[in-house]
Amino acid sequence: MTQSRFQLVGSLLRPSDLRQYKDEIEHRDDISYPFYDDLAGYQELEAEKIKAIVKDQVENGIETVTDGEYGRSMWHLDFVWGLEGIERYIADQGYTFKDHDGSQFETRKDIGIRITAPLSGKNHHFLNIYKQVQEHAGDHASKLTVWGPAHAFTELSVFDGLAEPGQVYETDQALKEGLINAYKEFLTEYKAAGGKIIQFDDCLWELFDESNPDSFFAAGNDDLTDLADQFIAINNEVVDFAHDLGLTVWTHNCRGNYESRHASGGTYEAIAEKFLAEQHYDRFFLEWDDERAGDIKALEALKDKDTEVVLGLLSSKTTDLDDEDRVYQLLEEASQIIPKDRLFLSHQCGFASCDSGNELAIPQQWAKIKQGQDIAARFWS
């Protein structure tokens, strides 16, 4: 099979009947992941829709397929919900995003996490979903998208404060070691289940840009370098372990994607020296759909590395097709830094990082995918 230069980040818009179950999940904290025992008919419908979306991807020429993230409510939290030792609950407030007019926008609130026992990644439900994808993918490659370990640690430790005396993990170091071990257990079983490609998704890199007005990391920190080094070390320990297992490891970096809204700014130039140059991933999915990402010359940090770059020059957040002249210009600029045979094209993020999805319809989603495929075919022809 000829390698396609257009790639999907991972998530696709959910059909309305599946969203009815997802909407109920969002508002109930008396149910336990993966929620099948609490919602009659949910497991059967989810399996039916996963089979259909894998078929859709194959028929639409997608080379590396996923479950469209149909098997989860949110791009990240479902992974930790599936770890042993985690309890989910509805919090007092959701995450804060930027609304279209620049004001604050609050997301869904079922984002609360408690650690009730030592963490384990064994027998994770994501493996059941992955086996469904494998079953329907035929000779197409498949990948699994998972929350990046450093971002997960930051949320559990820094945001939620789940490491302190009297809790399961009394120190940040103990929590870090427990979480990394859970990731390693999960990856070991993923490999045993036939997994070949794992993609870690991460939204925090640009918060290490000290000039980023949205960076709460910068407040109270004279130097973010030590914090960045800790962050990168967590990711690299897990990535190196995955490589030792024989897995190919990709990452997707994002500035937030919730119902066509974003969470933060920050440029790649500010963080390229560490987050691009020092992380051990085989392929980077990066965002350049608007000016927030800064100059594409940040790719210089990857020039001498044997790694691939997926340029997220297209937008998954809009109904309109993208400006092709802009895309070709940036592809050309990027190819002057990174050889074309190490470059790919994608949208900046998935179409439905959370089950509510971005503000466009399913036919518009596929039209935008077709545009990306056509651009890639012409540029790399």
MARKOLZA-936617 format. One record per residue (C-alpha): residue in one letter; x, z, y. Coordinates in steps of 0.5 Angstrom, whole numbers, plus 2048, in hexadecimal, padded with zeros to 3 digits. Each point is the difference from the previous one (the first is absolute). Example, Ala and Ser with C-alpha at 12.3 -4.5 7.8 and 13.67 -1.06 7.14 Angstrom:
# MARKOLZA-936617
{site A; {819; 810; 7F7}}
{site S; {802; 7FE; 807}}
***
This chain:
# MARKOLZA-936617
{site M; {800; 800; 800}}
{site T; {803; 7FE; 807}}
{site Q; {801; 806; 804}}
{site S; {7FB; 801; 806}}
{site R; {802; 801; 807}}
{site F; {7FA; 803; 802}}
{site Q; {7FF; 808; 7FD}}
{site L; {7FA; 805; 801}}
{site V; {802; 807; 802}}
{site G; {7FB; 802; 7FB}}
{site S; {7F9; 802; 802}}
{site L; {7F9; 7FC; 801}}
{site L; {7FA; 801; 803}}
{site R; {7FB; 803; 7FB}}
{site P; {7F9; 7FE; 7FE}}
{site S; {7FA; 803; 803}}
{site D; {7FD; 803; 7F9}}
{site L; {807; 803; 7FF}}
{site R; {800; 803; 807}}
{site Q; {7FA; 804; 7FF}}
{site Y; {804; 804; 7FB}}
{site K; {806; 801; 804}}
{site D; {7FB; 802; 806}}
{site E; {7FD; 806; 7FC}}
{site I; {807; 802; 7FE}}
{site E; {802; 800; 807}}
{site H; {7FB; 806; 801}}
{site R; {801; 804; 7FA}}
{site D; {805; 805; 7FF}}
{site D; {7FC; 803; 7FA}}
{site I; {803; 7FA; 7FB}}
{site S; {807; 7FF; 7FD}}
{site Y; {804; 7FA; 800}}
{site P; {7FF; 7FB; 7FD}}
{site F; {7F9; 802; 801}}
{site Y; {7FD; 7FC; 7FA}}
{site D; {7FD; 806; 7FD}}
{site D; {7FC; 802; 806}}
{site L; {7FD; 7F9; 802}}
{site A; {7FC; 7FC; 7FB}}
{site G; {802; 7F9; 7FF}}
{site Y; {806; 800; 805}}
{site Q; {805; 7FF; 7FA}}
{site E; {7FD; 7FA; 7FD}}
{site L; {7FF; 7FD; 807}}
{site E; {807; 801; 802}}
{site A; {803; 7FD; 7FA}}
{site E; {7FB; 7FA; 801}}
{site K; {802; 7FF; 807}}
{site I; {808; 801; 7FE}}
{site K; {7FF; 7FA; 7FB}}
{site A; {7FD; 7FC; 805}}
{site I; {805; 801; 806}}
{site V; {806; 7FF; 7FB}}
{site K; {7FC; 7F9; 7FE}}
{site D; {7FF; 7FE; 807}}
{site Q; {808; 801; 802}}
{site V; {802; 7FC; 7FA}}
{site E; {7FB; 7FB; 802}}
{site N; {802; 800; 807}}
{site G; {807; 7FF; 7FE}}
{site I; {803; 807; 801}}
{site E; {806; 801; 7FC}}
{site T; {801; 807; 800}}
{site V; {7F9; 804; 7FF}}
{site T; {7FE; 807; 801}}
{site D; {7F9; 803; 7FF}}
{site G; {7FF; 7FF; 807}}
{site E; {800; 807; 801}}
{site Y; {7F9; 800; 7FD}}
{site G; {801; 806; 7FC}}
{site R; {802; 805; 806}}
{site S; {7FC; 802; 806}}
{site M; {807; 801; 804}}
{site W; {806; 7FC; 800}}
{site H; {804; 807; 7FF}}
{site L; {7FC; 806; 7FF}}
{site D; {7FD; 7FE; 7F9}}
{site F; {807; 800; 7FD}}
{site V; {801; 807; 802}}
{site W; {7F9; 801; 7FD}}
{site G; {802; 7FE; 7FA}}
{site L; {806; 805; 7FF}}
{site E; {7FF; 806; 7FC}}
{site G; {800; 806; 804}}
{site I; {7FC; 7FD; 806}}
{site E; {7F9; 801; 803}}
{site R; {7FD; 7FC; 805}}
{site Y; {7FB; 802; 805}}
{site I; {7FC; 7FE; 807}}
{site A; {804; 802; 806}}
{site D; {7FE; 802; 807}}
{site Q; {802; 7FA; 803}}
{site G; {803; 7F9; 7FD}}
{site Y; {807; 7FD; 803}}
{site T; {800; 7FD; 807}}
{site F; {801; 7F9; 801}}
{site K; {800; 7FB; 806}}
{site D; {7F9; 7FD; 802}}
{site H; {7FF; 7F9; 802}}
{site D; {800; 803; 807}}
{site G; {806; 804; 800}}
{site S; {7FC; 807; 7FF}}
{site Q; {800; 804; 7FA}}
{site F; {7FD; 7FE; 7F9}}
{site E; {7FE; 805; 7FB}}
{site T; {801; 7FE; 7F8}}
{site R; {7FC; 803; 7FA}}
{site K; {801; 807; 7FF}}
{site D; {801; 801; 7F9}}
{site I; {807; 800; 801}}
{site G; {802; 807; 7FE}}
{site I; {804; 802; 7FA}}
{site R; {802; 807; 7FD}}
{site I; {805; 801; 7FB}}
{site T; {7FE; 804; 7FB}}
{site A; {805; 800; 7FA}}
{site P; {807; 7FD; 7FF}}
{site L; {7FF; 7F8; 801}}
{site S; {801; 7FB; 7FB}}
{site G; {7FF; 7F9; 7FF}}
{site K; {7FF; 7FF; 7F9}}
{site N; {7F9; 7FD; 7FE}}
{site H; {7FF; 7FD; 806}}
{site H; {7F9; 7FC; 801}}
{site F; {804; 7FB; 804}}
{site L; {803; 7FD; 7F9}}
{site N; {7F9; 7FF; 7FE}}
{site I; {7FE; 7FC; 806}}
{site Y; {807; 7FC; 7FF}}
{site K; {7FE; 7FF; 7F8}}
{site Q; {7FA; 7FC; 803}}
{site V; {804; 7FC; 804}}
{site Q; {805; 7FE; 7FB}}
{site E; {7FA; 7FE; 7FB}}
{site H; {7FD; 7FB; 805}}
{site A; {806; 7FE; 804}}
{site G; {802; 7FB; 7FA}}
{site D; {807; 7FD; 801}}
{site H; {800; 802; 808}}
{site A; {805; 806; 802}}
{site S; {7FC; 806; 802}}
{site K; {802; 806; 804}}
{site L; {7FE; 807; 802}}
{site T; {800; 803; 807}}
{site V; {801; 807; 801}}
{site W; {801; 805; 805}}
{site G; {808; 801; 802}}
{site P; {803; 806; 7FE}}
{site A; {803; 802; 807}}
{site H; {7F9; 7FF; 804}}
{site A; {7FC; 804; 7FA}}
{site F; {805; 806; 801}}
{site T; {800; 800; 808}}
{site E; {7F8; 800; 7FF}}
{site L; {800; 806; 7FB}}
{site S; {806; 804; 803}}
{site V; {800; 7FE; 808}}
{site F; {7F8; 7FE; 801}}
{site D; {7FD; 805; 7FB}}
{site G; {805; 806; 800}}
{site L; {7FF; 800; 7F8}}
{site A; {807; 803; 7FF}}
{site E; {800; 808; 802}}
{site P; {801; 807; 7FD}}
{site G; {7FA; 801; 7FB}}
{site Q; {7FE; 7F9; 7FF}}
{site V; {802; 7FC; 7FA}}
{site Y; {806; 7FD; 803}}
{site E; {803; 806; 805}}
{site T; {805; 7FB; 803}}
{site D; {801; 7F9; 802}}
{site Q; {806; 7FF; 7FC}}
{site A; {7FC; 802; 7FA}}
{site L; {7FA; 7FC; 802}}
{site K; {804; 7FA; 801}}
{site E; {803; 801; 7F9}}
{site G; {7FA; 801; 7FD}}
{site L; {7FD; 7FA; 803}}
{site I; {806; 7FB; 7FE}}
{site N; {7FF; 802; 7F9}}
{site A; {7F9; 7FE; 800}}
{site Y; {802; 7FA; 802}}
{site K; {805; 7FF; 7FB}}
{site E; {7FB; 802; 7FB}}
{site F; {7FB; 7FB; 802}}
{site L; {805; 7FA; 801}}
{site T; {803; 802; 7F9}}
{site E; {7F9; 7FF; 7FD}}
{site Y; {7FE; 7FA; 804}}
{site K; {807; 7FC; 7FD}}
{site A; {7FD; 802; 7F9}}
{site A; {7F9; 7FD; 802}}
{site G; {804; 7F9; 801}}
{site G; {801; 801; 808}}
{site K; {805; 7FC; 803}}
{site I; {7FF; 800; 808}}
{site I; {7FE; 806; 803}}
{site Q; {7FF; 800; 808}}
{site F; {801; 806; 804}}
{site D; {7FB; 800; 807}}
{site D; {803; 804; 806}}
{site C; {7FD; 801; 807}}
{site L; {805; 805; 803}}
{site W; {806; 7FC; 801}}
{site E; {7FF; 7FE; 808}}
{site L; {7FE; 808; 801}}
{site F; {808; 800; 800}}
{site D; {800; 7FC; 806}}
{site E; {802; 805; 806}}
{site S; {7FD; 7FB; 805}}
{site N; {7F9; 800; 7FC}}
{site P; {7FB; 803; 804}}
{site D; {7FC; 802; 7FA}}
{site S; {806; 803; 7FC}}
{site F; {7FE; 808; 7FF}}
{site F; {807; 800; 7FC}}
{site A; {803; 7FF; 807}}
{site A; {7FD; 806; 803}}
{site G; {805; 806; 7FF}}
{site N; {805; 7FC; 7FC}}
{site D; {806; 7FF; 804}}
{site D; {803; 7FB; 7FB}}
{site L; {7FC; 7FD; 7FB}}
{site T; {806; 7FD; 7FC}}
{site D; {800; 806; 7FB}}
{site L; {7F8; 800; 7FF}}
{site A; {801; 7F8; 7FF}}
{site D; {806; 802; 7FB}}
{site Q; {7FB; 804; 7FC}}
{site F; {7FA; 7FC; 800}}
{site I; {805; 7FA; 7FD}}
{site A; {803; 804; 7FB}}
{site I; {7F9; 802; 7FD}}
{site N; {7FF; 7F8; 800}}
{site N; {806; 7FE; 7FD}}
{site E; {800; 806; 7FA}}
{site V; {7FA; 7FD; 7FE}}
{site V; {802; 7F9; 801}}
{site D; {806; 801; 7FC}}
{site F; {7FD; 803; 7FA}}
{site A; {7FB; 7FA; 800}}
{site H; {806; 7FB; 800}}
{site D; {803; 804; 7FA}}
{site L; {7F9; 7FF; 7FC}}
{site G; {801; 7F9; 802}}
{site L; {7FA; 7FF; 805}}
{site T; {800; 7FB; 806}}
{site V; {7FF; 805; 806}}
{site W; {7FD; 7FD; 806}}
{site T; {7FD; 804; 807}}
{site H; {7FB; 7FE; 805}}
{site N; {801; 803; 807}}
{site C; {7FA; 801; 804}}
{site R; {7FD; 803; 807}}
{site G; {7FA; 802; 7FD}}
{site N; {7FA; 7FB; 7FE}}
{site Y; {7F9; 803; 800}}
{site E; {7FA; 7FC; 802}}
{site S; {804; 7FB; 804}}
{site R; {803; 806; 804}}
{site H; {807; 802; 800}}
{site A; {804; 807; 800}}
{site S; {806; 7FF; 804}}
{site G; {805; 7FC; 804}}
{site G; {808; 800; 7FF}}
{site T; {805; 7FA; 7FF}}
{site Y; {804; 7FE; 7FA}}
{site E; {806; 800; 805}}
{site A; {800; 807; 801}}
{site I; {800; 802; 7F8}}
{site A; {803; 7FA; 7FD}}
{site E; {807; 803; 7FF}}
{site K; {7FD; 805; 7FB}}
{site F; {7F9; 7FE; 7FE}}
{site L; {802; 7F9; 7FE}}
{site A; {808; 801; 7FF}}
{site E; {800; 806; 7FC}}
{site Q; {7FA; 800; 7FC}}
{site H; {801; 7FD; 7F9}}
{site Y; {7FA; 7FB; 7FF}}
{site D; {800; 7F9; 7FD}}
{site R; {7FB; 7FE; 805}}
{site F; {7FD; 802; 806}}
{site F; {7F9; 7FE; 803}}
{site L; {801; 801; 807}}
{site E; {7FB; 7FF; 806}}
{site W; {801; 7FB; 806}}
{site D; {7F8; 7FF; 801}}
{site D; {801; 802; 808}}
{site E; {805; 802; 805}}
{site R; {800; 807; 7FE}}
{site A; {805; 7FF; 7FA}}
{site G; {805; 7FD; 805}}
{site D; {805; 7FB; 800}}
{site I; {801; 7FC; 7F9}}
{site K; {808; 801; 801}}
{site A; {7FF; 807; 7FC}}
{site L; {801; 7FC; 7FA}}
{site E; {807; 800; 801}}
{site A; {800; 806; 7FD}}
{site L; {7FE; 7FD; 7F9}}
{site K; {805; 7FA; 801}}
{site D; {805; 802; 7FC}}
{site K; {7FC; 803; 7FB}}
{site D; {7FE; 7FD; 7F9}}
{site T; {7F8; 801; 802}}
{site E; {7FA; 7FC; 801}}
{site V; {7FC; 801; 806}}
{site V; {7F8; 7FE; 801}}
{site L; {7FF; 7FF; 807}}
{site G; {7F9; 803; 802}}
{site L; {7FF; 7FB; 805}}
{site L; {7F8; 7FF; 7FF}}
{site S; {7FB; 805; 802}}
{site S; {7FB; 802; 7FA}}
{site K; {7FC; 804; 806}}
{site T; {7FD; 7FA; 804}}
{site T; {7FA; 7FB; 7FE}}
{site D; {804; 7FA; 803}}
{site L; {805; 7FC; 7FD}}
{site D; {807; 802; 802}}
{site D; {804; 7FC; 806}}
{site E; {804; 7FB; 7FB}}
{site D; {805; 7FE; 806}}
{site R; {802; 807; 800}}
{site V; {801; 801; 7F9}}
{site Y; {804; 7FA; 7FF}}
{site Q; {805; 802; 806}}
{site L; {801; 807; 7FD}}
{site L; {801; 7FD; 7F9}}
{site E; {805; 7FC; 803}}
{site E; {804; 806; 804}}
{site A; {800; 804; 7FA}}
{site S; {803; 7FA; 7FC}}
{site Q; {806; 800; 804}}
{site I; {801; 807; 7FE}}
{site I; {7FE; 801; 7F9}}
{site P; {801; 7FA; 7FB}}
{site K; {7F9; 7FC; 7FF}}
{site D; {800; 802; 7F9}}
{site R; {800; 807; 801}}
{site L; {7FA; 800; 805}}
{site F; {7F9; 800; 7FE}}
{site L; {7F9; 800; 805}}
{site S; {7FA; 805; 800}}
{site H; {7FB; 803; 804}}
{site Q; {803; 806; 803}}
{site C; {7FC; 805; 7FB}}
{site G; {7FA; 7FF; 7FB}}
{site F; {7F9; 7FF; 802}}
{site A; {7FD; 806; 7FE}}
{site S; {805; 806; 800}}
{site C; {7FA; 805; 800}}
{site D; {7FA; 7FE; 7FC}}
{site S; {7FC; 7FE; 806}}
{site G; {805; 7FB; 802}}
{site N; {802; 7FC; 806}}
{site E; {7FA; 7FD; 805}}
{site L; {800; 7F9; 7FC}}
{site A; {7FC; 7FD; 7FB}}
{site I; {802; 7FE; 7F9}}
{site P; {800; 7F8; 801}}
{site Q; {804; 802; 807}}
{site Q; {805; 803; 7FB}}
{site W; {801; 7FB; 7FC}}
{site A; {800; 7FB; 805}}
{site K; {806; 804; 803}}
{site I; {803; 800; 7FA}}
{site K; {800; 7F8; 7FF}}
{site Q; {803; 7FF; 807}}
{site G; {806; 805; 7FE}}
{site Q; {801; 7FC; 7FA}}
{site D; {7FF; 7F9; 803}}
{site I; {805; 803; 806}}
{site A; {805; 802; 7FA}}
{site A; {800; 7FA; 7FC}}
{site R; {801; 7FC; 806}}
{site F; {806; 804; 803}}
{site W; {804; 800; 7F9}}
{site S; {7FE; 7F9; 7FE}}
***
